[in-house]
Amino acid sequence: MRTPVVLSLVGIAVLLIPLVAPAYYVTLMLPFMAYGVVLLGLNLLFGYTGLVSFGHALFIGIGAYTGAVLTTHLGVRHMELILPAAALAAAIVAAPVGALCVRYVKIYFGMLTLAFGMVFYTFLLKFYRITGGDEGMRMLRPYLLGSEWTGFSKTAYLIGPYYYFSLAVLVLATLLMWRIVRSPFGLCLKTIRDNPLKAESLGVSVPRYRWYAFMISAVYASVGGALLATPTGNVDPTLAYWTHSGNIVFMVLLGGFSSFFGPLLGAFAFIFLQDTVMSVFPYWRLIFGAILAFIVIFAPGGLMGLFARRRRPVEVSRA
């Protein structure tokens, strides 16, 4: 089955979910769409540029806390203003952080991003008069398209207007990222990933292009963080903790970082697999660790890689 047909069927299914599925499963789609935005940006850095960030939850936290501060303390309740503000806050932080981190590669880049992430986590945890400490900060219900949706209960608001708003943001983010990775800029990132010395010899400024990718990735993560904060109604320092960064890297690996849509599949599988495993096993991280080990050893291409393997024999037999 061709990709456009599959995408059309998936799109129709996602649109119909609030109409046919129980409310609980509809609410599980909300973190999927938020993480989908985050992972689109992270995979630009990981899959297309070849840099693995272990501290990307820093920018998820920035987006979530930006939304909380705006709605709780500044009275800004319009989501159309919160998302650009979150993107701007992430860009301001990512500019100096990225300028330092992209000068290093491999494990050194990963450890630097982890260090900055833990610095931000400590700030959120210790400066309780500003951030609320470990109790976090409230995220008030935002307005959507200028409407307060006052006649909706919290559940009706989340599985109705907010669901479709989040879906629209995810679709727009996907289309924009598709354009980015297919542009000359995206081709330069692939060249840098495969052979940075050759890219330098062709006149491409490797640190500068890595910095651009880092900035875009941070903006995507922050927008996803703002979307993630609304369903819970509260943001806390665990959003910026290193285990959260590990979760989103796991999602990319689960779906397959070599495919554009792999991270989206990984986010979907992670959310629903986590919900299932946590309801059965108290030590769910042990199960996820085993799954990660299996993927790295037997399916390095992730779930998308497994689907591609299944299609190849069919194509060969038809030929």
C-alpha positions in Angstrom: 0.0 0.0 0.0 1.4 3.4 -1.0 2.4 6.0 1.5 -0.3 8.6 0.5 -3.1 6.1 0.8 -1.8 5.0 4.3 -1.5 8.6 5.4 -5.0 9.3 4.2 -6.4 6.4 6.1 -4.5 7.4 9.2 -5.7 10.9 8.9 -9.4 9.8 8.6 -9.0 7.5 11.6 -7.5 10.2 13.8 -10.3 12.6 12.9 -12.9 10.1 13.8 -11.4 8.9 17.1 -13.2 11.4 19.3 -16.5 10.3 17.7 -16.1 6.5 18.2 -13.6 5.9 20.9 -14.0 6.1 24.7 -13.0 9.4 26.3 -10.1 7.8 28.1 -8.4 6.7 24.8 -9.1 10.0 23.2 -7.2 11.8 26.1 -4.3 9.4 25.5 -4.0 10.9 22.0 -3.3 14.3 23.4 0.2 13.5 24.7 0.8 11.6 21.5 0.2 14.7 19.5 2.3 16.8 21.8 5.2 14.4 21.7 4.7 14.1 18.0 5.6 17.8 17.6 8.6 17.3 20.0 9.9 14.3 18.1 9.7 15.9 14.7 12.1 18.5 15.9 14.3 16.0 17.8 14.6 13.8 14.8 15.8 16.7 12.7 18.7 16.8 15.2 19.1 13.1 15.6 18.1 11.4 12.4 19.1 14.1 9.9 22.0 15.8 11.6 23.5 12.9 13.5 23.5 14.6 17.0 21.9 12.8 20.0 20.6 15.1 22.7 20.1 13.7 26.2 18.8 17.0 27.6 16.0 17.9 25.2 13.5 17.8 28.0 14.9 21.2 28.9 13.0 22.7 26.0 9.8 20.8 26.8 10.0 22.3 30.3 10.5 25.8 28.8 7.4 25.4 26.7 5.3 24.0 29.5 6.4 26.7 32.1 5.9 29.5 29.5 2.3 28.4 29.2 1.9 28.2 32.9 3.4 31.6 33.6 1.3 33.3 30.9 -2.0 31.8 31.9 -1.5 31.9 35.7 0.4 35.1 36.3 0.1 37.3 33.2 -3.5 36.5 32.3 -2.6 35.5 28.7 -5.1 32.7 28.0 -5.0 32.6 24.1 -3.3 29.5 22.9 -2.5 31.3 19.6 -0.2 33.6 21.7 1.1 31.0 24.1 2.6 28.8 21.4 4.6 31.6 19.7 5.7 32.8 23.1 6.9 29.3 24.0 8.8 29.1 20.7 10.4 32.4 21.3 11.5 31.5 24.9 13.0 28.3 23.6 14.9 30.1 20.8 16.3 32.6 23.3 17.7 29.8 25.5 18.7 27.5 22.6 20.8 30.2 20.9 23.7 30.3 23.5 23.2 26.7 24.6 23.3 25.4 21.0 26.2 27.6 20.0 28.3 25.9 22.7 27.0 22.3 22.3 27.3 22.0 18.5 31.0 22.5 18.7 31.2 19.0 20.0 29.9 15.7 18.6 29.0 12.2 19.6 29.0 11.6 23.4 30.4 15.0 24.2 27.4 16.7 22.6 25.0 14.4 24.4 26.6 15.0 27.8 26.7 18.8 27.3 23.0 18.8 26.5 22.3 16.6 29.5 24.3 19.0 31.7 22.3 22.0 30.6 19.1 20.1 31.1 20.0 19.2 34.7 20.9 22.8 35.4 17.4 23.9 34.3 15.8 21.1 36.3 17.7 22.2 39.4 16.6 25.8 38.8 12.9 24.7 38.6 13.3 22.6 41.7 15.1 25.0 44.0 13.8 28.4 43.0 10.4 27.6 44.4 9.3 31.2 44.9 9.4 31.6 41.1 8.6 28.1 39.8 6.7 26.6 42.7 9.4 24.0 43.3 8.4 20.3 43.3 4.7 21.3 43.5 5.0 23.0 40.1 2.7 25.6 38.7 -0.9 25.6 37.4 -1.7 25.7 33.7 -5.1 27.3 33.3 -7.4 26.2 30.5 -6.4 28.3 27.4 -8.7 29.9 25.0 -8.8 28.4 21.5 -9.5 30.5 18.4 -10.6 33.3 20.7 -13.2 31.3 22.5 -13.3 30.4 26.2 -15.4 27.2 25.6 -17.1 27.9 29.0 -19.9 25.5 28.3 -17.6 22.5 28.1 -16.5 20.4 31.0 -12.7 19.7 31.3 -13.1 16.3 29.6 -15.4 17.6 26.9 -13.0 20.5 26.2 -10.0 18.1 26.0 -11.6 15.5 23.7 -13.3 18.1 21.6 -11.9 21.5 20.8 -8.4 20.9 22.3 -8.1 17.6 20.5 -8.6 19.1 17.1 -6.5 22.1 17.9 -3.6 19.9 18.9 -4.1 17.8 15.8 -4.0 21.0 13.6 -0.8 22.0 15.3 0.7 18.6 14.7 -0.3 18.6 11.0 1.1 22.1 10.5 4.4 21.1 12.3 4.6 17.9 10.1 4.1 19.8 6.8 6.7 22.4 7.8 9.2 19.8 8.9 8.6 17.9 5.6 9.5 21.0 3.7 12.6 21.6 5.8 14.0 18.1 5.4 13.3 18.2 1.6 14.9 21.6 1.1 18.6 22.3 0.3 19.0 23.0 4.0 17.8 19.5 4.8 20.2 18.0 2.2 23.1 19.9 3.8 22.2 18.4 7.2 22.3 14.9 5.7 25.7 15.6 4.2 26.9 16.8 7.5 25.6 13.7 9.2 27.2 11.4 6.7 30.5 13.2 6.1 31.2 16.4 7.9 34.7 16.8 6.4 33.3 16.5 2.9 30.6 19.1 3.8 33.3 21.5 5.0 35.2 21.0 1.8 32.1 21.9 -0.2 31.9 25.2 1.7 29.2 24.3 4.2 29.7 25.7 7.7 29.1 22.6 9.8 28.8 24.3 13.2 26.4 26.9 11.8 24.1 24.4 10.2 24.1 22.2 13.3 23.2 25.3 15.3 20.3 26.0 13.0 19.1 22.4 13.4 19.4 22.7 17.2 17.4 25.9 17.2 14.6 24.4 15.1 14.6 21.3 17.3 14.3 23.4 20.4 11.4 25.4 19.1 9.5 22.3 18.2 10.2 20.8 21.6 8.9 23.9 23.3 5.7 24.1 21.3 5.1 20.4 22.1 5.8 21.2 25.8 3.1 23.9 25.8 0.6 21.4 24.2 1.6 18.8 26.8 0.9 21.0 29.8 -2.8 21.8 29.1 -4.3 18.3 29.7 -2.7 17.9 33.1 -3.4 21.4 34.2 -0.1 21.5 36.1 3.6 21.6 35.2 6.4 20.5 37.5 10.2 20.0 37.3 10.0 16.3 36.2 9.2 17.6 32.7 12.8 18.8 32.5 14.4 15.8 34.2 16.9 13.6 32.4 14.6 10.5 32.4 12.1 12.5 30.4 14.8 13.2 27.8 15.5 9.5 27.8 11.8 8.8 27.1 11.7 10.9 24.0 15.0 9.4 22.7 13.4 6.0 23.3 10.3 7.1 21.3 12.6 8.0 18.3 14.4 4.7 18.5 11.1 2.8 18.9 9.6 4.3 15.8 12.8 4.5 13.7 14.9 7.6 13.3 15.8 6.8 9.7 12.2 7.4 8.6 10.4 10.8 8.6 7.3 9.3 10.1 9.1 6.9 12.4 9.2 9.2 15.4 5.4 9.8 15.1 4.8 6.0 15.1 7.2 5.7 18.1 5.3 8.4 20.1 2.0 6.6 19.4 3.4 3.2 20.3 5.1 4.5 23.5 2.0 6.2 24.9 -0.3 3.3 24.4 2.3 0.7 25.3 3.2 2.6 28.5 -0.5 2.8 29.5 -0.9 -1.0 28.9 2.3 -2.1 30.6 1.9 0.3 33.6 -1.5 -1.2 34.3 -0.1 -4.7 34.5 3.5 -4.4 35.8 4.6 -2.1 38.6 8.2 -2.1 37.2 7.3 -1.0 33.7 10.7 0.6 33.1 12.2 -2.9 33.2 9.9 -4.0 30.4 10.7 -0.9 28.4 14.5 -1.5 28.9 14.1 -5.0 27.5 12.1 -3.6 24.5 14.9 -1.0 23.9 17.6 -3.7 24.0 15.6 -5.9 21.6 15.2 -2.9 19.1 18.8 -2.0 19.2 20.0 -5.6 18.6 17.4 -7.0 16.3 15.5 -4.1 14.8 17.9 -1.0 14.6 15.5 0.6 12.1 12.7 0.6 14.7 9.0 -0.2 13.9 9.2 1.5 10.5 12.2 -0.6 9.6 10.2 -3.8 10.4 7.4 -2.6 8.1 9.9 -1.8 5.4 11.3 -5.4 5.7 7.9 -6.9 5.3 7.2 -4.9 2.2 10.4 -5.8 0.4 9.7 -9.5 -0.1 6.3 -8.7 -1.5 7.7 -6.2 -3.9 10.4 -8.7 -5.0 7.9 -11.5 -5.5 5.7 -9.2 -7.7 8.7 -8.3 -9.7 
